[in-house]
């Protein structure tokens, strides 16, 4: 799931396609990556500041996974093979000319045309998600060490924290998805602890929500996707509640975000 520069959201469908939604969840567009010679599914999507939307996905029977660019007006997608990079799982837009891709659990800088420019950032054991914030702040989650790494746009490490557990600044579960707001605050979807945690750029813990039974509107279950929309609200996918996955939107104006709206029927990326 990703926020679009012009407002609204994109989410993956669990197939080779994406949906485009308005800020209130209404379906306003879609695009499919299905072609005669491909089968598989989209793993992750990213939107550049100029509005171009890219996705990465698994392609059955192909040694290299593919980088897709989606056109939601024609409902189509064009692909580029990223040679030598199997198992593409994550994509983020560093700017209008550079994508950051996770291939075989490592981070690489890649052009929109699919040309690999080289490894990017500090050593990561198993990179699972990337988010790009203001002034080029880049946040990477490490599935293996359960740590969060914050870098500048050149890939130099600025801060890191985390570890396995259920305390403040600790994480549980297979992977943690991340998001950054306009002030540089970092949000981590802590899938194994059924919560979202908020941090300053330096790793200072701010707050958490999702598990308090006294606030049912804030409850989350295995959150698997998170982003900050154009209005600054936090958008999270709650995965395994009755009725299937739903998207929950939280107002970020207060110290602890308040529930703003809920809408459902989406799927999250397979990993």
Order of alpha helices (4+ residues) and beta strands (2+ residues): beta-beta-beta-beta-beta-beta-beta-beta-beta-beta-beta-beta-beta-beta-beta-beta-beta-beta-beta-beta-beta-beta-beta-beta
